[in-house]
Amino acid sequence: MNSVVKTVAVVDYGMGNLRSVSQAVQAAAQGTGWTVIVTSRPEEVRAAQRIVLPGQGAMPDCMRELRDSGLRESVLEAAAAKPLFGVCVGMQMLLTHSAEGDTPGLDLIPGEVVKFDLAGRLQADGSRFKVPQMGWNTVRQVPHGGTVHPVWQGIPDQSHFYFVHSFFARPTDARHCAGETDYGGAFASAIARDNIFATQFHPEKSAEQGLALYRNFLHWNP
């Protein structure tokens, strides 16, 4: 009997789409030996082998709740050493600063979070660009050193994923952009550095390709 329990902690600081994220990660973990927990306890985040940081709502609220929940330090410790997957606002929190509420982020990946400025702009079909972007859009996998990120393994380039957001990431270093999407112009829809991978879109709402992304995260050895 294998006594080593491999744990993925979905961080519950009160602002994530926890039910759908945890269900998707659990579905991806079937048959892999990983145990998925949803936790608001810093010690469980510290003890886990992998971390998923979801986020939903306004950036100032998410950062405040992460701090007030007592989870901020454990997330920073985890991000220094363990594979971490940020989702939606959970991705934006990883950057240096957000224009939403003039909010400092965790500064794990240098860059800014800015709002779409698409007033009066028309899409190819003549319709107006709407903010927030809401719905399916494609993601171009951006190569790093000649190869795309291993979390994309087996997922076709330009696959569709589900987005709901008014703000987007602008990493300082182009090397931290792992995926790019066009909505009135190209923006970073996936970012990565060392043991961190994060997406603006929602893998848990993105059908089989989203599950494949979580599955790849569980097998990834940065």
BAFI-3210 file (N, C-alpha, C; in Angstrom, 3 decimals, decimal comma, padded with zeros to 6 digits):
// residues 222
n [1|2|3|4|5|6|7|8|9|10|11|12|13|14|15|16|17|18|19|20|21|22|23|24|25|26|27|28|29|30|31|32|33|34|35|36|37|38|39|40|41|42|43|44|45|46|47|48|49|50|51|52|53|54|55|56|57|58|59|60|61|62|63|64|65|66|67|68|69|70|71|72|73|74|75|76|77|78|79|80|81|82|83|84|85|86|87|88|89|90|91|92|93|94|95|96|97|98|99|100|101|102|103|104|105|106|107|108|109|110|111|112|113|114|115|116|117|118|119|120|121|122|123|124|125|126|127|128|129|130|131|132|133|134|135|136|137|138|139|140|141|142|143|144|145|146|147|148|149|150|151|152|153|154|155|156|157|158|159|160|161|162|163|164|165|166|167|168|169|170|171|172|173|174|175|176|177|178|179|180|181|182|183|184|185|186|187|188|189|190|191|192|193|194|195|196|197|198|199|200|201|202|203|204|205|206|207|208|209|210|211|212|213|214|215|216|217|218|219|220|221|222]
n.u [000,840|000,549|001,783|002,208|000,596|-000,450|-001,180|-003,346|-004,011|-006,783|-007,131|-009,039|-010,068|-012,302|-013,126|-013,082|-014,191|-015,030|-016,376|-016,798|-014,158|-012,796|-014,187|-013,542|-010,737|-010,665|-011,892|-009,948|-007,941|-008,593|-007,640|-004,954|-003,704|-003,637|-004,910|-007,488|-008,058|-010,161|-009,317|-009,104|-007,105|-003,965|-001,878|-002,508|-002,238|000,491|001,360|000,573|001,342|000,892|-000,642|-003,685|-004,843|-007,677|-009,810|-012,269|-014,381|-013,775|-010,509|-009,409|-010,975|-010,338|-007,573|-007,661|-009,189|-007,560|-005,395|-006,659|-007,672|-005,537|-004,080|-002,279|000,561|001,151|000,466|002,356|004,683|004,245|004,244|006,880|008,124|006,578|004,563|002,195|-001,041|-002,727|-005,958|-008,035|-008,931|-007,211|-004,938|-004,384|-003,731|-001,154|000,554|002,354|000,842|-002,496|-004,721|-007,304|-008,921|-006,491|-004,565|-002,080|-000,431|000,672|003,183|004,690|005,097|006,455|004,605|001,631|-001,905|-004,469|-007,322|-009,601|-009,823|-012,000|-013,947|-016,264|-015,051|-015,204|-015,991|-014,973|-017,321|-018,893|-020,171|-020,177|-017,325|-017,631|-017,341|-017,369|-015,220|-016,889|-017,306|-016,391|-013,070|-010,093|-006,824|-003,517|-000,688|002,241|005,590|008,408|011,743|011,800|009,965|006,615|004,885|005,010|002,555|000,711|000,724|-000,372|-002,676|-004,395|-003,028|-004,493|-006,865|-010,188|-011,197|-012,944|-013,857|-014,309|-013,999|-012,881|-010,493|-007,003|-003,850|-000,612|002,336|005,623|007,924|008,198|008,758|007,357|004,844|002,697|000,563|-001,606|-004,274|-006,708|-008,521|-009,786|-007,178|-004,008|-003,514|-002,050|-003,129|-002,381|000,094|003,436|006,061|008,920|007,917|005,290|002,126|-000,493|-003,846|-005,961|-008,443|-011,111|-010,355|-012,009|-014,462|-014,196|-014,637|-013,372|-010,748|-010,029|-010,032|-007,941|-005,850|-005,691|-005,094|-002,589|-001,189|-001,091|000,715|002,971|006,387|008,152]
n.v [-001,191|002,195|004,702|007,346|010,279|012,205|015,507|017,959|021,250|023,281|026,607|028,164|031,178|032,563|033,760|032,399|030,425|027,944|025,424|024,497|024,613|022,828|020,453|020,038|019,725|017,440|015,638|015,585|014,415|011,776|008,460|009,076|009,108|011,405|013,395|015,662|018,609|021,135|023,991|026,229|026,513|027,538|025,737|023,414|024,218|024,649|022,040|020,669|019,227|020,413|023,438|025,132|028,223|029,828|032,507|035,043|037,748|041,089|042,446|044,026|043,054|040,327|040,329|041,503|039,625|037,370|038,178|038,755|036,290|034,925|033,401|034,394|034,381|031,649|030,929|032,423|031,158|028,591|029,199|029,745|027,329|025,132|023,502|025,688|026,712|029,324|030,790|032,766|035,620|034,740|034,361|037,039|038,082|037,239|038,992|042,186|044,534|045,836|047,724|047,742|049,148|050,156|048,269|046,513|043,512|040,083|040,035|037,989|037,419|039,731|042,564|044,215|044,576|045,426|047,309|046,342|048,504|049,262|050,841|051,856|050,314|047,902|044,492|041,909|041,034|043,234|043,801|045,369|045,379|043,878|044,583|043,069|040,654|037,820|034,498|032,002|031,743|031,603|030,242|030,931|029,045|030,066|029,822|028,955|029,366|027,928|025,896|024,995|025,514|022,830|022,274|022,567|020,216|017,893|019,307|020,849|023,571|026,838|026,055|026,316|028,183|029,156|032,411|035,046|038,237|041,589|042,807|042,377|040,601|042,085|041,128|042,108|041,000|039,443|036,767|035,536|035,150|032,633|031,946|033,330|035,494|036,941|039,831|042,454|043,053|041,519|039,728|038,539|035,475|033,312|032,824|032,199|031,115|029,556|027,437|028,155|028,391|029,932|030,930|033,213|032,517|030,165|027,011|025,085|025,555|024,907|022,547|019,490|020,237|021,962|020,248|018,631|020,417|020,819|018,179|017,874|019,691|018,296|016,322|017,679|018,452|020,831]
n.w [000,000|-000,901|001,021|000,669|000,235|-002,371|-002,711|-004,031|-003,473|-003,586|-003,246|-000,856|-000,309|-000,151|-002,534|-004,935|-007,793|-006,543|-006,434|-009,119|-010,065|-008,324|-008,845|-011,520|-011,362|-009,778|-011,536|-013,531|-012,067|-011,685|-011,376|-011,259|-008,838|-007,357|-004,680|-004,238|-002,498|-001,098|000,521|003,334|005,040|006,044|006,762|005,385|002,763|002,763|003,142|000,891|-002,339|-004,780|-006,001|-006,596|-007,521|-007,530|-008,768|-008,630|-009,422|-008,204|-008,383|-006,137|-003,997|-004,033|-003,416|-000,871|000,569|000,360|001,899|004,402|005,069|005,972|004,265|002,446|002,881|002,903|000,320|-001,119|-000,201|-001,249|-003,978|-004,384|-004,544|-005,403|-007,972|-009,268|-010,179|-011,518|-011,856|-013,836|-012,120|-010,246|-011,768|-012,470|-009,996|-009,615|-010,801|-010,788|-010,355|-010,488|-012,505|-011,737|-009,255|-008,458|-007,418|-005,635|-006,645|-006,151|-007,172|-008,351|-010,966|-013,054|-014,088|-015,415|-014,830|-016,909|-018,171|-020,759|-023,534|-025,580|-026,630|-029,037|-030,952|-033,592|-034,269|-036,617|-037,778|-037,725|-035,362|-032,097|-029,952|-026,825|-023,378|-020,301|-022,028|-022,921|-023,231|-025,708|-026,971|-028,981|-028,193|-028,774|-028,592|-027,142|-028,015|-025,948|-025,898|-028,261|-027,926|-026,954|-023,803|-021,424|-020,169|-022,129|-023,504|-025,922|-026,430|-028,976|-030,854|-030,939|-029,776|-028,372|-025,518|-022,489|-021,633|-019,215|-018,581|-017,826|-017,509|-018,323|-018,474|-018,701|-019,117|-018,093|-019,202|-022,231|-022,398|-020,424|-021,332|-022,136|-023,627|-026,090|-026,945|-029,126|-028,803|-029,893|-030,278|-029,530|-026,484|-023,398|-022,579|-021,181|-018,731|-017,584|-015,422|-014,362|-011,881|-012,061|-013,605|-015,366|-016,248|-018,011|-018,935|-018,132|-017,334|-016,171|-017,264|-019,829|-021,210|-022,662|-023,388|-021,363|-019,130|-019,925|-019,687|-016,883|-016,215|-017,416|-015,829|-013,422|-014,054|-014,674|-014,258|-013,188]
ca.u [000,000|001,331|001,415|002,459|-000,588|-000,126|-002,324|-003,518|-004,833|-007,488|-007,096|-010,336|-009,964|-013,618|-013,397|-012,910|-015,286|-014,412|-017,052|-016,516|-012,713|-012,407|-014,767|-012,757|-009,430|-010,932|-012,122|-008,645|-007,067|-009,040|-006,688|-003,577|-003,148|-003,712|-006,070|-007,795|-008,755|-010,463|-008,897|-008,878|-006,126|-002,602|-001,013|-002,804|-001,594|001,936|001,623|000,202|002,416|000,527|-001,583|-004,517|-005,314|-008,751|-010,179|-013,476|-014,817|-012,892|-009,141|-009,183|-011,627|-009,581|-006,324|-007,990|-009,628|-006,394|-004,631|-007,420|-007,893|-004,298|-003,526|-001,345|001,944|001,291|000,445|003,668|005,648|003,992|004,632|008,342|008,727|005,703|003,737|001,017|-001,889|-003,640|-007,115|-008,796|-008,345|-006,075|-003,797|-004,076|-003,130|000,259|001,342|002,830|-000,128|-003,699|-005,409|-008,608|-008,807|-005,095|-004,303|-000,847|-000,579|001,664|004,478|005,415|005,468|006,412|003,673|000,458|-003,234|-005,109|-008,684|-009,863|-010,269|-012,516|-015,123|-016,414|-014,382|-016,092|-015,420|-014,971|-018,699|-019,597|-020,716|-019,274|-016,639|-018,252|-016,510|-016,321|-015,223|-017,594|-017,562|-015,286|-012,083|-008,963|-005,553|-002,312|000,366|003,432|006,787|009,473|012,962|011,556|008,942|005,526|004,914|004,576|001,154|-000,101|000,989|-001,510|-003,806|-004,125|-002,889|-005,708|-008,057|-011,100|-011,383|-014,031|-013,388|-015,190|-013,090|-012,779|-009,086|-006,101|-002,455|000,415|003,618|006,746|008,841|007,432|009,031|006,395|003,575|002,649|-000,578|-002,044|-005,625|-007,025|-009,825|-009,447|-005,722|-003,486|-003,171|-001,550|-004,212|-001,720|001,423|004,185|007,451|009,443|006,937|003,970|001,389|-001,781|-004,664|-007,048|-009,680|-011,527|-010,281|-013,122|-015,639|-013,706|-014,850|-012,282|-009,419|-009,749|-009,655|-006,600|-004,893|-005,521|-004,427|-001,176|-000,630|-000,825|001,878|004,080|007,500|009,012]
ca.v [000,000|003,415|005,559|008,736|010,916|013,380|016,394|019,232|022,140|024,396|027,585|028,771|032,413|033,170|034,520|031,609|029,597|026,759|024,164|024,027|024,374|021,593|019,308|019,821|019,168|016,062|014,828|015,424|013,618|010,389|007,453|009,575|009,011|012,688|013,737|017,084|019,178|022,569|024,315|027,603|026,398|027,748|024,566|022,444|024,752|024,386|020,599|020,128|019,159|021,327|024,461|025,815|029,493|030,382|033,874|035,494|039,016|042,239|042,261|044,514|042,141|039,075|040,537|041,733|038,372|036,488|038,657|038,643|034,874|034,357|032,463|035,052|033,937|030,241|030,904|032,895|030,081|027,528|029,676|029,761|025,998|024,053|023,832|026,472|027,031|030,429|030,790|034,006|036,646|034,060|034,672|038,471|038,319|036,866|040,069|043,225|045,586|045,880|049,004|047,616|049,598|050,508|047,218|045,734|042,064|039,297|040,339|036,757|037,584|041,181|043,018|044,993|044,137|046,631|047,088|046,477|049,817|048,887|051,676|052,254|049,376|046,898|043,206|041,627|040,858|044,505|044,012|046,055|044,626|044,042|044,394|042,052|039,571|036,712|033,434|031,188|032,361|030,705|030,546|030,543|028,627|030,860|029,041|029,438|028,678|027,034|024,886|025,518|025,087|021,433|022,152|022,503|018,950|017,157|020,210|021,502|025,023|027,563|025,475|027,283|028,169|030,043|033,635|036,085|039,200|042,965|043,180|041,349|040,697|042,581|040,834|042,979|040,202|038,650|035,335|035,000|034,906|031,243|031,812|034,638|035,514|038,208|040,453|043,852|043,083|040,350|039,876|037,308|034,718|032,362|033,278|031,143|031,355|028,500|026,448|028,791|028,474|030,546|031,264|034,167|031,774|029,184|025,626|024,288|025,819|024,780|021,185|018,514|020,872|022,487|019,110|018,205|021,370|020,453|016,877|018,132|020,349|017,268|015,524|018,593|018,491|021,972]
ca.w [000,000|-000,985|002,141|000,303|-000,340|-003,183|-002,520|-004,736|-002,659|-004,209|-002,160|-000,558|000,471|-000,189|-003,759|-006,147|-008,283|-005,945|-006,723|-010,477|-010,193|-007,625|-009,552|-012,737|-010,988|-009,342|-012,738|-014,182|-011,200|-011,593|-011,827|-011,232|-007,490|-006,668|-003,863|-004,375|-001,345|-001,070|001,887|003,789|006,128|005,549|006,945|004,329|001,551|002,914|003,088|-000,424|-003,341|-005,863|-005,570|-007,586|-006,975|-008,342|-008,445|-009,306|-008,850|-008,370|-007,890|-004,771|-003,052|-003,982|-002,680|000,539|001,185|000,474|003,056|005,649|005,371|006,499|003,280|001,528|003,072|002,514|-001,144|-001,572|000,059|-002,225|-005,311|-004,461|-004,595|-005,878|-009,121|-008,915|-011,325|-011,247|-012,762|-013,988|-011,251|-009,624|-012,614|-012,373|-008,683|-009,635|-011,372|-009,876|-010,056|-011,314|-012,617|-011,091|-007,869|-008,160|-006,434|-005,741|-006,711|-005,415|-007,794|-008,659|-012,370|-013,270|-015,108|-015,054|-015,261|-017,446|-018,648|-022,185|-023,989|-026,895|-026,920|-030,434|-031,859|-034,168|-034,626|-038,050|-038,267|-037,623|-034,019|-031,180|-028,899|-025,525|-022,184|-020,394|-022,997|-022,297|-024,185|-026,202|-027,847|-029,205|-027,536|-029,513|-027,661|-027,437|-027,728|-025,072|-026,276|-029,388|-027,651|-026,135|-022,414|-021,291|-019,753|-023,359|-024,198|-026,449|-026,684|-030,263|-030,884|-031,315|-029,155|-027,765|-024,072|-022,085|-020,962|-018,657|-017,932|-018,321|-017,370|-018,842|-018,030|-019,615|-018,473|-018,466|-020,016|-023,194|-022,181|-019,458|-022,027|-022,601|-024,526|-026,559|-027,495|-029,767|-028,555|-030,163|-030,170|-028,829|-025,068|-022,769|-021,951|-020,277|-018,352|-016,904|-014,995|-013,489|-011,431|-012,084|-014,869|-015,040|-017,404|-017,853|-019,192|-017,120|-017,811|-015,644|-018,099|-021,202|-021,723|-022,604|-023,451|-020,026|-018,278|-020,363|-019,121|-015,472|-016,176|-017,704|-014,657|-012,414|-014,495|-014,959|-013,301|-013,557]
c.u [000,877|000,877|001,604|001,214|-000,153|-001,360|-002,237|-004,459|-005,438|-007,725|-008,451|-010,142|-011,260|-014,001|-013,312|-014,178|-014,971|-015,055|-016,673|-015,021|-012,332|-012,972|-013,970|-011,395|-009,594|-011,160|-010,803|-007,737|-007,461|-007,997|-005,237|-002,916|-003,162|-004,998|-006,266|-008,552|-009,042|-010,200|-008,757|-007,828|-004,696|-001,722|-001,274|-002,255|-000,097|002,270|001,360|001,398|002,163|-000,592|-002,374|-005,089|-006,405|-009,004|-011,373|-013,937|-013,784|-011,542|-008,928|-009,791|-010,823|-008,297|-006,596|-008,359|-008,466|-005,566|-005,380|-007,678|-006,673|-003,591|-002,434|000,069|002,134|001,251|001,785|004,746|005,494|004,496|006,142|008,919|007,885|004,971|002,453|000,279|-002,852|-004,735|-007,840|-008,199|-007,182|-004,813|-003,403|-003,382|-001,629|001,150|001,635|001,716|-001,320|-004,281|-006,792|-008,460|-007,394|-004,531|-002,950|-001,167|000,500|003,070|005,329|005,842|005,361|005,422|002,471|-000,814|-003,991|-006,484|-008,745|-010,354|-010,747|-013,746|-015,133|-015,759|-015,366|-015,319|-015,565|-016,386|-019,538|-020,193|-019,682|-018,547|-017,326|-017,224|-017,460|-016,393|-015,876|-017,910|-016,279|-014,369|-010,890|-007,726|-004,419|-001,218|001,680|004,676|007,743|010,729|012,731|010,495|007,840|005,596|004,391|003,133|000,211|-000,037|-000,309|-002,730|-003,521|-003,984|-004,181|-006,983|-008,883|-011,189|-012,386|-013,521|-014,554|-014,277|-013,129|-011,343|-008,209|-004,668|-001,562|001,764|004,729|007,677|008,021|007,646|008,052|005,007|003,601|001,485|-001,118|-003,416|-005,890|-008,430|-009,613|-007,958|-005,254|-003,200|-002,739|-002,702|-003,689|-000,324|002,117|005,573|007,834|008,339|005,501|003,406|000,015|-002,509|-005,714|-008,398|-009,937|-011,402|-011,490|-014,421|-015,345|-013,702|-013,560|-010,904|-009,036|-009,340|-008,250|-005,532|-004,638|-004,784|-002,927|-000,477|-000,263|000,412|003,134|005,128|008,455|010,391]
c.v [001,243|004,390|007,044|009,287|012,177|014,284|017,640|020,082|023,232|025,422|028,280|029,995|033,216|033,840|033,689|030,884|028,163|025,449|023,646|023,775|023,046|020,356|018,992|019,213|017,726|015,147|014,559|014,478|012,147|009,439|007,877|009,415|010,315|012,805|015,244|017,553|020,656|023,016|025,810|027,627|026,534|026,506|023,499|022,908|024,460|022,911|019,999|020,142|020,091|022,244|024,970|027,057|030,046|031,834|034,303|036,768|040,102|041,990|042,818|043,588|040,855|039,248|040,768|040,426|037,387|036,874|038,371|037,190|034,227|033,433|033,084|034,496|032,487|030,093|031,367|031,838|028,960|027,937|029,707|028,390|024,915|024,465|024,527|026,861|028,141|030,488|032,128|035,107|036,053|034,193|036,133|038,808|038,037|037,998|041,167|044,160|045,473|047,283|048,948|047,972|049,970|049,563|046,549|044,243|041,370|039,453|039,089|036,712|039,079|041,556|043,720|044,278|045,395|046,280|047,174|047,894|049,655|049,702|052,095|051,331|048,317|045,625|042,993|041,493|042,130|044,790|044,715|045,053|044,906|043,798|044,195|041,200|038,378|035,672|032,753|031,996|031,413|031,187|030,025|030,226|029,288|030,062|029,755|028,670|027,633|025,982|025,492|024,907|023,657|021,260|022,155|021,130|018,253|018,005|020,960|023,014|025,640|026,860|026,582|027,075|029,253|031,192|034,419|037,082|040,552|043,469|042,041|041,636|041,251|042,341|041,748|042,277|039,289|037,154|034,715|034,793|033,500|030,988|033,174|034,512|036,885|038,647|041,953|044,094|041,903|040,671|038,511|036,612|033,561|032,903|032,172|031,633|030,244|027,495|026,992|028,770|029,029|030,947|032,306|033,479|030,753|027,767|024,804|024,513|025,545|023,347|020,362|019,154|021,464|021,395|018,624|019,126|021,066|019,119|017,047|018,807|019,316|016,440|016,366|018,560|019,616|021,889]
c.w [000,000|000,095|001,820|-000,392|-001,086|-003,197|-003,395|-003,895|-003,530|-003,105|-002,028|000,337|000,343|-001,486|-005,032|-006,556|-007,851|-006,374|-008,114|-010,689|-009,550|-008,320|-010,815|-012,417|-010,509|-010,536|-013,458|-013,398|-011,128|-012,169|-011,772|-009,872|-006,721|-005,877|-003,930|-003,140|-001,603|000,352|002,122|004,894|005,581|005,672|005,878|002,986|001,601|002,733|001,705|-001,372|-004,529|-005,397|-006,779|-006,912|-007,886|-007,971|-009,262|-008,628|-009,083|-007,713|-006,467|-003,718|-002,900|-003,169|-001,190|001,242|001,337|001,697|004,364|006,052|006,015|005,525|002,399|001,662|002,641|000,992|-001,703|-001,343|-000,963|-003,607|-005,490|-004,762|-005,265|-007,154|-008,670|-010,185|-010,900|-012,292|-012,690|-013,101|-010,453|-010,444|-012,443|-011,057|-008,671|-010,127|-010,352|-009,421|-010,990|-011,320|-011,978|-009,610|-007,463|-007,094|-006,645|-005,792|-005,898|-005,979|-007,998|-010,120|-012,669|-014,372|-014,522|-015,517|-015,663|-018,008|-020,169|-022,482|-025,428|-027,292|-028,387|-031,440|-032,342|-034,471|-036,134|-038,622|-038,142|-036,258|-033,138|-030,282|-027,574|-024,422|-021,012|-021,656|-022,302|-023,367|-024,632|-027,107|-027,948|-028,459|-028,410|-028,506|-028,069|-027,066|-026,772|-025,453|-027,365|-029,147|-026,781|-024,740|-022,279|-020,822|-020,960|-024,037|-024,635|-026,743|-027,985|-030,116|-031,419|-030,821|-028,514|-026,249|-023,699|-021,214|-020,364|-017,946|-018,633|-018,301|-017,885|-018,421|-019,137|-018,944|-018,984|-019,440|-020,923|-023,001|-021,195|-020,065|-022,613|-023,553|-024,867|-027,212|-028,083|-029,395|-028,679|-030,145|-029,351|-027,366|-024,524|-022,053|-021,112|-019,995|-017,563|-016,533|-014,055|-013,136|-011,428|-013,499|-014,538|-016,313|-017,055|-018,043|-018,089|-017,689|-017,375|-016,415|-019,569|-021,725|-021,679|-022,632|-022,099|-019,062|-018,632|-019,783|-017,639|-015,340|-016,430|-016,526|-013,589|-012,768|-014,706|-013,854|-013,669|-012,916]
res [m|n|s|v|v|k|t|v|a|v|v|d|y|g|m|g|n|l|r|s|v|s|q|a|v|q|a|a|a|q|g|t|g|w|t|v|i|v|t|s|r|p|e|e|v|r|a|a|q|r|i|v|l|p|g|q|g|a|m|p|d|c|m|r|e|l|r|d|s|g|l|r|e|s|v|l|e|a|a|a|a|k|p|l|f|g|v|c|v|g|m|q|m|l|l|t|h|s|a|e|g|d|t|p|g|l|d|l|i|p|g|e|v|v|k|f|d|l|a|g|r|l|q|a|d|g|s|r|f|k|v|p|q|m|g|w|n|t|v|r|q|v|p|h|g|g|t|v|h|p|v|w|q|g|i|p|d|q|s|h|f|y|f|v|h|s|f|f|a|r|p|t|d|a|r|h|c|a|g|e|t|d|y|g|g|a|f|a|s|a|i|a|r|d|n|i|f|a|t|q|f|h|p|e|k|s|a|e|q|g|l|a|l|y|r|n|f|l|h|w|n|p]
***
